[in-house]
Amino acid sequence: MIITIEDYISWRKSTKGIYISYISGDTAVLSISKNGIDAQSMYINSSLKEYTIDPHCWFTIETLGRATEIEVNINLRSITIAPEDWRPIPRKP
């Protein structure tokens, strides 16, 4: 799968674990939210080549350059895609 600025993985979650493997290209950002409120981000590139996302965690992947090639085992039948304008938002104190 090739991720570009126009073609990225929007916020979604799966009932199954997701395995991501960096193949080549620019660094990508993987953001994960376990509860739909808090989120953490990490770079996927030649330094961090593999990552596993636990079931029921929200995630998104975007390239920081022109294109990033990754391998991902997403089963479309197990995916819930968030509305386009949704993202994790921390609770107000």
Contacts in CASP RR format, 6 or more apart in sequence:
PFRMAT RR
TARGET T0000
AUTHOR 0000-0000-0000
METHOD contacts of the structure
MODEL  1
MIITIEDYISWRKSTKGIYISYISGDTAVLSISKNGIDAQSMYINSSLKE
YTIDPHCWFTIETLGRATEIEVNINLRSITIAPEDWRPIPRKP
1 69 0 8 1.000
1 70 0 8 1.000
1 71 0 8 1.000
1 72 0 8 1.000
2 67 0 8 1.000
2 68 0 8 1.000
2 69 0 8 1.000
3 9 0 8 1.000
3 28 0 8 1.000
3 61 0 8 1.000
3 62 0 8 1.000
3 63 0 8 1.000
3 67 0 8 1.000
3 68 0 8 1.000
3 69 0 8 1.000
3 70 0 8 1.000
4 63 0 8 1.000
4 66 0 8 1.000
4 67 0 8 1.000
5 62 0 8 1.000
5 63 0 8 1.000
5 65 0 8 1.000
5 66 0 8 1.000
8 60 0 8 1.000
8 61 0 8 1.000
8 62 0 8 1.000
8 63 0 8 1.000
9 59 0 8 1.000
9 60 0 8 1.000
9 61 0 8 1.000
9 62 0 8 1.000
9 72 0 8 1.000
10 60 0 8 1.000
10 81 0 8 1.000
10 82 0 8 1.000
10 84 0 8 1.000
11 58 0 8 1.000
11 59 0 8 1.000
11 60 0 8 1.000
11 81 0 8 1.000
11 82 0 8 1.000
11 86 0 8 1.000
11 87 0 8 1.000
11 88 0 8 1.000
12 58 0 8 1.000
12 59 0 8 1.000
12 60 0 8 1.000
12 79 0 8 1.000
12 80 0 8 1.000
12 81 0 8 1.000
12 82 0 8 1.000
13 56 0 8 1.000
13 57 0 8 1.000
13 58 0 8 1.000
13 59 0 8 1.000
13 79 0 8 1.000
13 80 0 8 1.000
13 82 0 8 1.000
14 53 0 8 1.000
14 55 0 8 1.000
14 56 0 8 1.000
14 74 0 8 1.000
14 75 0 8 1.000
14 78 0 8 1.000
14 79 0 8 1.000
14 80 0 8 1.000
15 55 0 8 1.000
15 56 0 8 1.000
15 78 0 8 1.000
16 55 0 8 1.000
16 75 0 8 1.000
16 78 0 8 1.000
17 52 0 8 1.000
17 53 0 8 1.000
17 54 0 8 1.000
17 55 0 8 1.000
18 52 0 8 1.000
18 53 0 8 1.000
18 59 0 8 1.000
18 72 0 8 1.000
18 73 0 8 1.000
18 74 0 8 1.000
19 50 0 8 1.000
19 51 0 8 1.000
19 52 0 8 1.000
19 53 0 8 1.000
19 72 0 8 1.000
19 73 0 8 1.000
20 30 0 8 1.000
20 44 0 8 1.000
20 50 0 8 1.000
20 51 0 8 1.000
20 52 0 8 1.000
20 53 0 8 1.000
20 61 0 8 1.000
20 70 0 8 1.000
20 71 0 8 1.000
20 72 0 8 1.000
21 49 0 8 1.000
21 50 0 8 1.000
21 70 0 8 1.000
21 71 0 8 1.000
21 72 0 8 1.000
22 28 0 8 1.000
22 44 0 8 1.000
22 45 0 8 1.000
22 46 0 8 1.000
22 48 0 8 1.000
22 49 0 8 1.000
22 50 0 8 1.000
22 68 0 8 1.000
22 69 0 8 1.000
22 70 0 8 1.000
23 69 0 8 1.000
23 70 0 8 1.000
23 71 0 8 1.000
24 68 0 8 1.000
24 69 0 8 1.000
25 67 0 8 1.000
25 68 0 8 1.000
25 69 0 8 1.000
26 45 0 8 1.000
26 63 0 8 1.000
26 64 0 8 1.000
26 65 0 8 1.000
26 66 0 8 1.000
26 67 0 8 1.000
26 68 0 8 1.000
27 43 0 8 1.000
27 44 0 8 1.000
27 45 0 8 1.000
27 63 0 8 1.000
27 64 0 8 1.000
27 65 0 8 1.000
27 68 0 8 1.000
28 43 0 8 1.000
28 44 0 8 1.000
28 45 0 8 1.000
28 61 0 8 1.000
28 62 0 8 1.000
28 63 0 8 1.000
28 64 0 8 1.000
28 68 0 8 1.000
28 70 0 8 1.000
29 41 0 8 1.000
29 42 0 8 1.000
29 43 0 8 1.000
29 44 0 8 1.000
29 61 0 8 1.000
29 62 0 8 1.000
29 63 0 8 1.000
29 64 0 8 1.000
30 41 0 8 1.000
30 42 0 8 1.000
30 43 0 8 1.000
30 44 0 8 1.000
30 51 0 8 1.000
30 53 0 8 1.000
30 59 0 8 1.000
30 60 0 8 1.000
30 61 0 8 1.000
31 39 0 8 1.000
31 40 0 8 1.000
31 41 0 8 1.000
31 59 0 8 1.000
31 60 0 8 1.000
31 61 0 8 1.000
32 39 0 8 1.000
32 40 0 8 1.000
32 41 0 8 1.000
32 53 0 8 1.000
32 57 0 8 1.000
32 58 0 8 1.000
32 59 0 8 1.000
33 39 0 8 1.000
33 40 0 8 1.000
33 57 0 8 1.000
33 58 0 8 1.000
33 59 0 8 1.000
33 88 0 8 1.000
34 54 0 8 1.000
34 56 0 8 1.000
34 57 0 8 1.000
34 58 0 8 1.000
35 88 0 8 1.000
36 58 0 8 1.000
36 88 0 8 1.000
37 88 0 8 1.000
37 89 0 8 1.000
37 90 0 8 1.000
37 91 0 8 1.000
38 88 0 8 1.000
38 90 0 8 1.000
39 58 0 8 1.000
39 87 0 8 1.000
39 88 0 8 1.000
42 48 0 8 1.000
42 51 0 8 1.000
43 64 0 8 1.000
44 51 0 8 1.000
44 61 0 8 1.000
44 68 0 8 1.000
44 70 0 8 1.000
53 59 0 8 1.000
58 82 0 8 1.000
58 88 0 8 1.000
61 68 0 8 1.000
61 70 0 8 1.000
END
